[in-house]
Amino acid sequence: MAERTKPSTHRPEETEKRRSHRVKPKAQEKKVALVVGGRRQGGSGSHEDAKGDAAREGSGYIQDFPLLVECKRTTLRANGHGKSISVKAEWLAKITREAFNVHKHPALAIQFDKEVMDKLARQGLSAETDWVMFPATTVQAIFEALGQEGPDFG
């Protein structure tokens, strides 16, 4: 009698989708680390001694300006979602606390889905896919580190 085999539940599209949810955030974290002159934090900041997604020690052309960056991104879905992102106060509070605990400046990096930005570009609305947010005090500190007078945020 032939042995019955269990029907395959392997779905290549789901595997690729799951892989994409790991690979794309990791790629964003590596890119952000490169841009800020730092390194990607292993485990996306899940380790107690390595919080945040990317970190920069005080080096490079802005001496003594360490950063801790949290990375977020949008993903275009079949229903059209992924065109926007709501910045949550919890994200900002978390990265601020973690940065201050290790004597770094906090930042939030946001990456918009490339397909969304390409569609906007075809409509004549060009914008970059990658953005970084800093608290006003960090912007002032950047200007000070550059030896320039920064904006007064009042």
C-alpha positions, 0 to 999 in steps of 0.5 A: 500500500502506498504511503500517504503524503501530507499535502504540501503547505509550502507557498513560495510567495509567502516564503519570499514575502517573509524573507522580504520582511527580514531582508529589506529592514536589514538593508535599510539599517545597513544603509542608514548606518553607512550614511551616518558613518556608523554601524548596524546594531545586531538584532535590530536593537533587541540586545540590552547593550546594543539598542537602536537599529544603527549607531554612530560613535563620535567620529568623522568630520563632526567629532564627538557627535554620536547618534542612535537611530531607529529605522522604520519603513513603509511597504506597498501593499496590494490594497495601496497602503504603504504610501504614508507612515504615522510617526508614533510618540512611543517610537520617539520616546523609546529612541530618545530614552535609549540614546540618552542612556548611552550618551548619544543623540536620537534620530528616526530614519524613515524609508518610503517604498520605492514603488510609491516614490517612483509613481509620484515622480512620474506625476512630477512630484519627486522626493527622496525615499529616505528621510531622517528626523532629529529632535530640535535640540539635536539639530542645534547640537549639529550646528554647534558641532559644525561651529555654526549658529543654528536655528532658534526653535524657541 
